Amino acid sequence: MTVPTDAELRPNVARMYDYFLGGCHNFAADRAAAEQILSIFPDTAGRPPAETLPVRTPVGGPPGLV
């Protein structure tokens, strides 16, 4: 049996974000902390913030012709 590392024992906001988005790169400590956040703010999971959505820009010819 291996001893958990410090990274596995301490929640990390990036791995919690991964958990919120349904990812698989998180540890038990991250999931537990994320569940505590969800109990306070239930709408947190499953919705990426607007700044992560793709920005659609027109693609045309040389600059100035778009």
CORMOQUI-V42969 format. One record per residue. N is the residue number from 0. RES is the residue in one letter. SS is DSSP state (~ for helix, > for strand, _ for the rest). PSI is psi in whole degrees, 0 to 359 (none if undefined). D_FIRST is the distance of its C-alpha to the first C-alpha in Angstrom with 1 decimal. Layout:
# CORMOQUI-V42969
N|RES|SS|PSI|D_FIRST + N|RES|SS|PSI|D_FIRST
This chain:
# CORMOQUI-V42969
0|M|_|134|0.0 + 1|T|_|150|3.8 + 2|V|_|130|6.7 + 3|P|_|142|9.4 + 4|T|_|170|12.5 + 5|D|~|322|15.9 + 6|A|~|328|17.0 + 7|E|~|337|14.5 + 8|L|~|336|15.6 + 9|R|_|130|19.3 + 10|P|_|147|21.5 + 11|N|_|132|23.6 + 12|V|~|326|27.0 + 13|A|~|319|26.8 + 14|R|~|329|23.7 + 15|M|~|319|25.4 + 16|Y|~|318|28.5 + 17|D|~|316|26.5 + 18|Y|~|316|25.3 + 19|F|~|325|29.0 + 20|L|_|3|30.2 + 21|G|_|17|27.9 + 22|G|_|178|25.7 + 23|C|_|7|22.1 + 24|H|_|68|21.1 + 25|N|_|162|19.7 + 26|F|_|173|16.7 + 27|A|~|321|16.6 + 28|A|~|323|18.3 + 29|D|~|317|21.0 + 30|R|~|319|21.6 + 31|A|~|316|22.0 + 32|A|~|320|24.4 + 33|A|~|321|26.2 + 34|E|~|325|26.7 + 35|Q|~|318|28.2 + 36|I|~|317|30.6 + 37|L|~|330|31.5 + 38|S|~|334|32.4 + 39|I|~|318|34.9 + 40|F|_|83|36.0 + 41|P|_|339|35.6 + 42|D|_|8|37.4 + 43|T|_|319|34.9 + 44|A|_|153|32.8 + 45|G|_|358|34.0 + 46|R|_|109|36.9 + 47|P|_|147|36.7 + 48|P|_|157|39.1 + 49|A|~|327|42.5 + 50|E|~|349|41.9 + 51|T|~|352|39.2 + 52|L|_|148|41.6 + 53|P|_|145|43.4 + 54|V|_|126|46.8 + 55|R|_|124|49.5 + 56|T|_|146|52.2 + 57|P|_|145|55.0 + 58|V|_|124|55.1 + 59|G|_|210|58.5 + 60|G|_|217|60.5 + 61|P|_|156|61.3 + 62|P|_|141|60.9 + 63|G|_|346|63.8 + 64|L|_|356|64.2 + 65|V|_|none|61.6
